[in-house]
Amino acid sequence: AAITLVEQQENHNRDSAHALITPLYMDRIAKLIMAAIFGMSSIRAVVATAARTRSIDARRFQNVHNNIAFVSSASSSSLPIREQHDARPVVTAQVTSFSLDTTSGRQFHSSTQLLMAKRKKNGGRTKKTEKAPSKRSIKLSKLAQLDSEDDDDEDVDGILDFEDAEQDESAVVTPFATEYHAPVMPKECIDALLQQGVFGEMMDDKLERWRKKKSIAEAKLKKAGLLDDDEVETEEASNSAETSESIRRPRLFVDGTLGGGGHSQALLEQLSPGDILIGCDQDSEAISTASARLSKYLGTSEYIVEKNGELSCSWEEGRPMFIPVQSNFRNLVDVLSTIRHPTSGKLLLGKRLKKQDSESEEELEFPKGVNGMLLDLGVSSHQINTGERGFAFMKDGPLDMRMDSNSTTAAVSSLTAADICNEFDEATLISLLRTYGDEPRARRIASAIIESRPLHTTTDLVHAINTVTPTFARQKRAGLIATSARVFQALRIVVNEEDGALTEVLERVAPWALSRSGSHHSNVGKNGSDGDDGILAVLSYHSMEDKMAKRVIRDGSVDLVGRRGRGGSLFERDLFGNIIQNEGDEEGSHVPFEPLGKPQKAADEEVAINSRARSATLRLGIRI
């Protein structure tokens, strides 16, 4: 540009040449403004940028002075202009390269220094990540700990292979597991039913809160003249006498889903002599397997409809008693009211009438009710591993999915999964897949099932699903395995009416059977409020079951009516959220349960050995 000016204006004076320097200062000002706008909030960084800009501009100014000297001497020189331009001295700017070198004297932002320190400490990584232990390492470490505890003074003769380690580890973590079924969270369930360990501490805290509320309510009733001191003293004396008596009183427990008998065995080993456990299951094979396993506690086999072979009742004095019952847990109200004690002949529960109506009823063995009820929902491992039952999509078998398919009685369900796939219309299939399986591809899968009719085996159904579902997908939920699991789950729930049965057992059976807590603050000034604390434990494996258990324990009903409060319930409430009690209603609160603690999940060690425990959720409720 300077050469062009020289050629055009040879006689230009020095002042006009200085005008070329003005854009350099404008460029420097523009850089400072842009440095302040684009994130350089630190004044030190702006000043450093200005200093670097001034040094560069100084070198540019020197180059301009060289050009000016060249212009002034161009007219007196005899050489051509191009040769004079090539011969002029040129000063090059030395710009240092950018680097995150902490050893240099360069100043960095505080966050940048912290980032560099982390990278230096973590070997080039911003975060210090630890590799998660594998299933094999967990199992072998547990086995090594067991061997070190048992063989402190002995030498190890050999090294176990991986299969032996897995068997020994399963025996340690799940000691009540068999080939038939592995119980999920057995320790947590038994501790909750017996109110011991962590759950015992939760129960003590809740009883203390109830006691404080009860004392406040008593003080208000006394001030209003609705409660006498004599009544309070009589109630306290009866409660203390009842507490001392409950230490010696036998207890009654119900396992509503007996299965392989893992939870029942874990509970029977901790019960006292005189306690009774009733195990219920509608599968005749499960009843026979569990009864044979618990033969030393078996008191009677009278309530087993179909006996697969002879069962030896080996119960003796000084042991808790086990009574198996073949029935669906939705029918436990009718079944439990007729069961008698094998030795005394008394009814265990009877019809659980009100006190004014119970005078005509015969003497009962457990008039207060059941101390604990366990519901382990879902399908047992044996049913999934048996291909002939039709529950597993990875095994070829008939599309049956009936829980009581082995039974020969007239009460066997006639509807099978093949009937649903071959006879239901598309709209009904879409509805049940969305409702009971949360299936996002419900419409396409229903169309594929209809186009692939007739379907007779589980393989046929999986092939129909695979026509509209990729075998592998980026999202785990969208693959063939996860989709088939949701479809089979929806069909199983419809075939066995699991939603209706669960509603009945939660809303009707459990409140009827469990003993009401006498320590609840709603029992102020009421006679006979000396019952035990009945515990309901529900193990669920998918969202539908968990929502039903949560709603019943929290609101008292599965169905929600209205949207006030925490979602609404079937019970009418006043402005302050209290339930309105009408005349003639049963004494006590309409809500049958109060939650005990938060939902519990299986430990990582148990999930590593028993993958079925991964989706298990344990919810607890106290009968009030």
Secondary structure by P-SEA (a helix, b strand, c coil): caaaaaaaccccccccccccaaaaaaaaaaaaaaaaccccccaaaaaaaaaaaaaaaaaaaaaaaaaaaaaaacccccccaaaaaaabbbbbbbbbbbcccccccccccaaaaaaaaaaaaaccccccccccccaaaaaaaaaaaaaaaacccccccccccaaaaaaaaaaaacccccccccccaaaaaaaaaaccaaaaaaaaaaaaaaaaaaaaaaaaaaaaccccaaaaaaaaaaaaaaaaaaaabbbbbbccccccaaaaaaaaaaccccbbbbbbbccaaaaaaaaaaaccccccccccccccccccccccccbbbbbbbbccccaaaaaaaccccccccccccccccccccccccccccccccccbbbbbccccccccccccccccccccccccccccccccccccccccaaaaaccccaaaaaaaaaacccccaaaaaaaaaaaacccccaaaaaaaaacccccccccccccaaaaaaaaaaaaaaaaaaaaaaaaaaaacccccccccccccccccccccccccbbbbbbbbccaaaaaaaaaaacccccccccccccccccccccccbbbbbcccccccccccccccccbbbbcaaaaacccccccbbbbbbbcc
